[in-house]
Amino acid sequence: MVRAQGASARGAVPPGSAARWGATTRAAAARTLESWRLLLIVGTSLVAFSGFSFARAAARFGVPIAIINRGITRADELCTLKLRGNVGEILNGLVSSRSDL
């Protein structure tokens, strides 16, 4: 589960749920993007349009986009930061480097 953060957060979002959301839910979620501090994309190429649509919406609202992925993604041109490599190794390294976690 992913814990949603921010002023408009409503709790946990199951992985893969964006693809199952209806158009109304996607539109409502896109409207909340303006309050997000960051969109983090991990381990996906964003081939499915539903995931890529969040990246496009985040870019329209000026929300920074960070991507952690082994290869290219559809949102590479939209991202502020791209970390290439094994997702598990990168995340483990990031967590290990933080003394406050």
PyMOL commands that set and color helices and strands:
alter all, ss='L'
color gray80, all
select helices_A, chain A and resi 17-20+23-35+49-60+76-78+87-96
alter helices_A, ss='H'
color red, helices_A
select strands_A, chain A and resi 2-3+12-13+39-42+65-69+81-84
alter strands_A, ss='S'
color yellow, strands_A
deselect
rebuild
show_as cartoon
